[in-house]
Amino acid sequence: PMAEISHRIGRMSTKDGIIKLDSLEGKRFGFTRDRYRGWLWRKGDTIYVSLIECVTPGCGDFRRLVETIRAQGLVVKVPTPLGKMCQICEHMGFEGTREYVQELEAWTDVMVLGR
């Protein structure tokens, strides 16, 4: 059905790498300059949310971003969440794990939603 096709397109449509604000990929997720500061990173079927800031905290933009990414069949990961972000992730149902980062040659804490 159409939902499955949309999930496949979401997983296949972009190469790995940075997703900038207002880029074509960013706009597909609602990741725009009027709502956020920072960037996302794509690796396979996973979107990493690292060092982003909502322009208007507390209005649900982060939740909408995560829901939009998940609706496209992608996994969302938040590496080394700090303070409030850790609480937000736990509230949204993310699960904590550890992941080896080859580029850093080190293990890091990651909150994961999906799979």
SULHU-V435473 format. One record per residue. PHI is phi in whole degrees, 0 to 359 (none if undefined). BURIAL is + if it has 24 or more other ideal C-beta (glycine too) atoms within 12 Angstrom, else -. Layout:
phi=<PHI/PHI>
burial=<BURIAL/BURIAL>
This chain:
phi=<none/299/299/293/298/299/297/296/298/301/284/257/279/224/283/293/136/291/242/271/305/65/287/304/296/302/295/300/263/78/270/235/302/286/245/223/232/116/204/244/222/251/220/64/263/237/251/266/255/223/57/253/225/280/298/239/300/84/254/93/296/296/301/296/300/298/297/293/296/297/296/266/80/255/272/245/233/239/284/41/293/242/47/300/298/299/296/297/299/299/298/276/97/295/244/278/205/238/221/276/254/303/298/263/52/206/272/221/283/220/263/233/231/127/96>
burial=<-/-/-/-/-/-/-/-/-/+/+/-/-/+/-/-/-/-/+/-/+/-/-/-/+/+/-/+/+/+/+/+/-/-/+/+/-/+/+/+/+/+/+/-/+/+/+/+/+/+/-/+/-/+/-/-/-/-/-/-/+/+/+/-/+/+/-/+/+/+/-/+/+/+/+/+/+/+/+/+/+/-/-/-/+/-/-/+/+/-/-/+/-/+/-/-/-/-/-/-/-/-/-/-/-/-/-/-/-/+/+/+/+/+/->
